[in-house]
Amino acid sequence: MDVEDGRRRTAFSGDGQLRPMWDIGNRTADGERELNIARLWVEYAQELGPGETADVRLAPLSPEQWRHLKCGDVITMHEARPVAGTATVIEVLSPRT
């Protein structure tokens, strides 16, 4: 995560409490970018600080909106207007029913 103007300047807990918005390529009916929310867990770390990288797991709040993603896709995280981070999809699991 970069710490440029308007971006996160402190670490966040990796326990799944953070629910950032993600640009996963979806669009609204009028063609505008649609952001989708997913809970975020950091693998093998208690927290993730600005500029750090880690493996994370995402749990989408609307899994059906994420079904088009495949390994290798790059998605962007937003907590506000500027991009807060990027992720590369390395595994896709179907939701449990």
C-alpha positions in Angstrom: 0.0 0.0 0.0 1.3 3.4 -0.9 1.1 6.3 1.6 0.6 9.1 -0.8 -1.9 11.9 0.0 -5.2 10.5 1.1 -4.0 6.9 1.6 -3.6 4.8 4.6 -0.7 5.8 6.9 -1.2 3.2 9.6 -1.3 -0.6 9.7 -4.6 -2.5 9.8 -5.5 -5.7 11.6 -5.4 -8.8 9.5 -8.3 -10.5 11.4 -11.0 -10.0 8.8 -12.6 -6.9 10.3 -11.5 -4.7 7.4 -14.1 -4.6 4.6 -12.6 -2.5 1.8 -14.1 -1.9 -1.7 -12.5 -3.6 -4.7 -12.5 -2.7 -8.4 -13.0 -6.2 -9.9 -14.1 -4.9 -13.3 -17.8 -4.7 -12.8 -19.8 -1.8 -14.2 -23.2 -0.2 -13.3 -26.0 -0.1 -15.9 -24.8 3.3 -17.1 -21.2 2.1 -17.5 -19.7 3.6 -14.3 -17.2 1.6 -12.3 -18.8 -0.5 -9.6 -16.9 -1.3 -6.4 -17.6 -4.5 -4.6 -16.9 -5.2 -0.9 -15.0 -8.1 0.6 -13.7 -8.9 4.1 -9.9 -9.2 4.1 -7.7 -11.6 6.2 -4.0 -11.3 6.2 -2.2 -14.7 6.0 0.6 -15.4 8.5 0.6 -11.8 10.0 -1.3 -10.0 12.7 -1.4 -6.8 10.7 -0.4 -5.2 7.4 1.3 -1.8 7.2 1.6 0.8 4.5 4.0 -0.4 1.8 4.0 -4.0 3.0 2.9 -7.0 1.0 1.3 -10.3 2.1 -0.9 -13.1 1.0 -4.5 -12.3 1.9 -7.9 -14.0 1.7 -11.0 -12.2 0.6 -14.6 -13.1 1.5 -16.9 -11.2 -0.9 -20.2 -9.9 0.6 -21.8 -10.7 -2.8 -20.0 -13.8 -4.1 -22.0 -13.8 -7.4 -20.4 -10.5 -8.4 -16.9 -12.1 -8.2 -17.5 -15.3 -10.2 -15.8 -13.9 -13.4 -12.4 -13.6 -11.7 -9.7 -16.1 -12.5 -6.1 -16.8 -11.5 -3.8 -14.0 -12.6 -6.4 -11.2 -12.6 -5.3 -8.0 -10.9 -7.8 -6.1 -8.8 -7.5 -2.8 -6.9 -8.5 -2.1 -3.3 -10.2 1.2 -2.3 -10.9 2.6 1.2 -11.8 6.0 -0.3 -11.2 7.6 -3.7 -7.5 6.8 -4.3 -6.4 3.2 -4.8 -5.2 1.7 -1.5 -3.6 -1.4 -2.8 -3.6 -4.1 -5.5 -4.0 -7.8 -5.4 -3.4 -10.6 -7.9 -5.8 -13.5 -7.8 -3.9 -16.7 -7.1 -6.8 -19.0 -6.2 -10.6 -19.0 -6.6 -12.8 -21.1 -4.4 -16.6 -21.5 -4.7 -18.7 -20.3 -1.8 -19.9 -22.9 0.6 -23.6 -23.6 0.6 
